[in-house]
């Protein structure tokens, strides 16, 4: 709370109140490529009889190339400040409970492909643990470097809700490798800083455990293009449309918060205004109105060595632009394992992942049917292979069907078929 300011007999107090959101959702698909939402935000102000005026400045939602507002309404004044929609509300002699609301219909769609990949900017930075790590991950160009940073943070941080609300330096985050979305984003931002890649932090909402919850991620600059990065979820570029942006900031000390100014008549000037004269809570309500999946982005082919059981997945970029993909692979337990990568794939290029078969639990004279699947934005690739230690009875049985991308699951099994004669 900032110091009180006196104007005649009135006391003016400025509160920076972080949002305490209760979020509801009507959600039927968690990972769409495109979605339309009905987004509402409510500011509930409680004031006692001493309060003579309230002034609210609230951050509502962004309107930009990632999410387009098609309609809005509010009982307050709405102002577009750059990309952000700001709510302004003033009331003299307010009621004990005042509810300010803003509502918008929002179309969310993150880009599926990206223009030419620029070179990393020339940069001089302080040598420390973060810059040393980042240098080991960086490439000569921006997009694969973003992919490596995003994948490293996603794969090496442990999500720990006990870190909610903690303020830590990037060096402390790197040392503990624990946190929630704000720590994930802060560490990734510090890694971008060490390479002089411009970026900004994003505050908004995303689906977690089936409901919309407050979330933080980043947007990095590649030339004149903004590249969304979500190291908490392991997404880059083509984020799922369950990310709704409310505001931006450029470092953790500048995180945006709603502010409430109120004026009251204190019992005495020396005593000041009762700190409990005004309180404010905020709630969010988000309902999905429509959705569709990403269009298929990358080509997928598999090759299978029946003698060794080795399995290779080959991804290709058939488009004329760069792709940024979240690649997930899973197989039956104790066979090929699981794998995850964030991939920058240039036009006409390919990337291959090869998996050795764990045969330690297999027996002779059986044919084992082993399912696996690969998921990326816009594609779910289901396949089975068969393997036998006898070597000559295995066959490959492809089942490839593009379907709506669902939440990733590792609930697989493999089947042991009839004994060979």
N, C-alpha and C positions, 0 to 999 in steps of 0.2 A: 504494500500500500504506500502510495506517495504521500508527502507531507500535506496537511490540510492548508487550504488557501482561504482567506477571509475576504468577503465582499460585503461591506456594510454589516448588517446583522445576519447575513447568510454565510454558511460555511460550505465551501466547495471541496468535494473529495473525489479523487480519481482512482478508480479501481481497475487494475488489469486482472481480469478474472479468467483463468484457463477454463476451457469448456469441460463440462462434466456431462457427457452425452449418454442418454438412454436411447438405444437405437432399435427400431423395429424394422422388419422386412417381410415382404411377401416374395419369396424366392423359389423359383422352380428350376433354375440352372445356374451352377456356380461359376462356370468358366466360359462365358460367351465371348465371341470376337466383336460383336456389336450388340448394344442393348439400349433401350429407352427406359428412363426412370422418372418417376414422380418423386421429387426431392423436396422435403419441407424441413425447415429449421424453426425452432421456437425458443424465444428468450423469455423466461418467466422471472419477473422482478417482484420481489416482496419489499414493501416499504412501510415504515411505521408513520404515525401521524405527524412527526416532526419534519418529514420530507416534503419539500415544496416544489421540487423539479427534478426530473431525471432526463438524461441525454445518453442514448445508446449509440455506439458505433460498432457494428458487428460484421464479421466476415461471413459471407453466405456461401458463395460457390464461384467457380471459374467459368469463363466463357471463352474458349479458344479452339485451336484446331483439333484438340483431343476430345473435347466435349462441347457440344453446341446446344445452347439454350434456345428452345423454340417458343416458350411462353413463360411469363412470370407474373406473380401477383404478391401483394404484401399490404399490411396495414401501416407500413412505414414507408419512407422514401428510399428508393433503390437507385444507386449510382454505380455506373461501370467505371472503375478506376483501372485503366490498362486492361488486364485480362480478368480482373476480379470484380465481382458484384458485391458492393458494400451496402449495408442496411444502416440508415440514419433514422433515429426516432427521438422525438422530444415531447415531453408532457409536463405541463404545470399542474400542481395539485393532483398528483397521480393517485389512483386507487391503491388500496393495500396490496392487491395483486394485479399486476399488469402483464398481459401476454402479448408479445410482439412476434409476428410470424412472417416468414417469406416462403414462397412456394415456386417451384420451377419444374418444367418438363425438359429433360436433358437427354440428348443423344450422345452416347459415349462410343468412340471407336478409335483405337490406337493404330498407327500405321503398320502395314504388313511388310513393306519393303522400303529401302532407303537408297538415296543417291550415292555418287562416288565417295569412297572412303578417304578422308583427308589424312595427310601425314600428321604425326604427333607434333604439337607446337614445340619450338625450342624453349628450353626451360632450365633455370638454375634454381636449385632447391637445397635446403639444409639436409645434410646426411643424418638420418636417424633410422629407427627400426621400420617405420612406415615407408619411408622413401626407398630403403633397401629392398623391402618386400615387393613394393610396387614395381621397381625396376626389373626385378626378376620375372614379373608377370607380363611386362609390357611388350608390345610389338612395335613395328615402325609406323603403323597407322592407328587411327583412333578406334574403329569399330571392334577389331579383335582384342584390343587392349581393354575396352569396356567389358567385353564378354569375359575376359580372364579375371578382371577385378570382381565383377558381379558373381561369377562362379566361385571364386575363392572365398568371398565373404559369406555367401550362402552355405558353402560346404564346410567352413571352418569355425563359424560361430555357433554357439548353442543357445537356443531360445530359452530364456529364463524370465518368467513374469515377475520375479522378485526385483528385477531391475526397472520396473515400471516407475517412471517419475524421477529416476536417479539422473544426476548431472555428472557426466564423466568426460574427461578429455579423450581424444582419439587414441592417445598412447595408453591410457588406462584400459580402454576397450580392447585394444589389440592384445594387451597383456592378459586380460581375463578371458577374452574371447567368449563373452556371455552378454546377453542383453535382450532387448525387445526391438521393435522396428526402428525406434529412434537411434539406438546404438548401432544397429546394422547400417542405417543410412549415414550416420555421422562418420563411421569408419570408412565406408566407401567414399564419402565426400573428401575425407583427408587424403585418401589414396589418389583421388583425382587431383587434388591440390598439389600433390608432390610432382605431378606431371604437367601442371599448369593447364589442365583441361577445365574450362569454365563449366560451372554447374550451379544449380539452385536446388534447395530442399522443397519437398512437396508435403503439404499437410492435407489429409482428406480421409476417405473411408474406403475400406475394402472388405470383401467377404473373408471371414475367419470363423471356422467351425460352424458354418451354415448361416451366420448372421453378419450384417454390416457392423464393423467396429472401427474406431479411430485408427488411422494408419499413417505411416510416413514412408516416403521413398524419395527419389531424386530425378532430375532431368539434367543430363550432360549435354554439352554442346559439341557437335561434330561439324566443323565448318559453320554454316548458317542453319543447321538443322538441330532441333532438340531431340535427344534420344532418352526416352523414359527408362529408368533403371529401378528395379525392385529387388534388392539383394535379400530381403527377408523371405520372399517367395521364389527367388531364383528366376526372375523374368527380366527380359531386356528388349526394348524396342516395341515389339508387338505384345504389349501387356494385355491381359484379359480385361474385358470391359467392365469388370467388377471393381475398378479403381475410379473413384469419383473425387475430383480435386476441389478443395475448398479454399486453399490459400498457398502462398509461396513465401519462403524466406531464404536468406543466403548463408546463414550460419546459425548454430543452435542458440546463441544468445539473442538472436533477432526473431525467434519464433513468434508468429502473429497470434494475437489473442483478442477476443472481444473486450471492449472497454466500456465502462459505465461511469458517467459523471453524474453526481447527484448533489443537490443543494438542500440544506435544511436549516432550521433555526435551532441552535443549541440552547440548552438550558442556561448556560453562561459562556461568554466568549473564552474565558480562561479554561473552562472544562472541555471545550471542543465538542464536536458532534459525536454522538454515540456510534462507535464502529459497527454496531449491529443494526443501524437504522435501515440499511438496504442490503439485500442479498440477491444473487442472480444465479439461476440454473439454466442450462441449455439442453434441449432435446433435439434429436434428429429422427425423422421418419423417411424411409426409402422403400418404395414399391417398384418392382420391375413391371413394365407394361408390355414389352416385347423383347425378343432376342433372336440372334442367329449366330452360327459359328463362323470362325474365320474360314475363308476359302482355303483349299489345300495350297500349301506354299512350297514344300520341298518334295522331290521325288524320293522314293524309298525302294531299294532292291536288297535282296539277301542272297548270300551264297553260303553253302553248307557242305562241309567235308564229312561224308558218311563214315570214313575210316577213323578219323580222330574225334569227330563230333564238334569240331571247331565251327563257330557260327560268325559270319561277318554281316554287318548292316552297313549299307552304302547309301549316303544321303547326297542328293544332287540339287543344284540350284538351276532350274531351267529358265529363270527370268533374266531380264536385262538389268536388274537392280540388286543391291545387297540384301540378304536375308539375315535376320537375327532370330535364332530359334532356341527354345528350351526343349532339349532332347531328354526323354526319360525312357529307360529300358528296364523291363522286369521279366523274370522267368520263374519257372517252378522252383520251389526251395531246393537248395543243394544241387543246382544244375549250372546255370550260367550267372546267377547272382543278379544284382541290380546295378544300374549305372545312370548317371545324370550329367549333362554338360550343357553349357550355354555357348552357342556356336554363332560365329559370324561367318557367313558363307557368301563369297563373292560370286558375281554372275558367271555361270558356266562351270563353276568349281564343284568339287565333291569332297566328302569326308567319310572315312570308313572307320568303324569300330569293330574290333574282333574279340570274341569271347571264347575262352577255352571251356570245355565241358568238364565239370567235376564228376568223375565216374566212380568215386570211392564207394558210393552206396549201391552200385549196380551189380547185378549178378549175371552170369552167363545163362544162355538159353531163354532169355526174355527179350521182348521188344518194348522199349520205353517210349511212350508218346509224350513229348515235352512241349508244352505251350509256352509262348512268350509273347510280349507285345511291346510296341514302340509307340510313344505318344509325342506329338508336337502340336503347335498351333494349327488347327484345321485338319488334323489327321490322327486317326487311331488305327494302327496296323497290327492285326492279330494274325498269328502264325503258329503252326506246330511243326516240329521235326520229330522224326523217330530215330532211335539209336539202339543198336544191339552190340554187346561185346563179341558176338559171333561174327559180326562184320558184314554179312552179305544179305541180310534180310531187312535192313533199314531203308526207309524211303522218306522222301520229303513231301509233305502234304500241305501246300499253301492254302491259307484262307485269308485273303486280303480284302478288307472292305472299309472304305472311308466312312466314318460315322461321326456324330457329334462328339466333341471332346468332353469326356467326363472326368471327374476327380480321379487322380491316379491311385491305383490300388495294387498291392503286391500279393493279393490273395489268390495265389496260383497253386496248382498241384500237377504232378505228372502221373501218368497212368502206366502200369505194368501190364502188358497184354499176355495172351496165352503162351505157354511154354512151347519153345521150338522143338520140332522132332529131330 
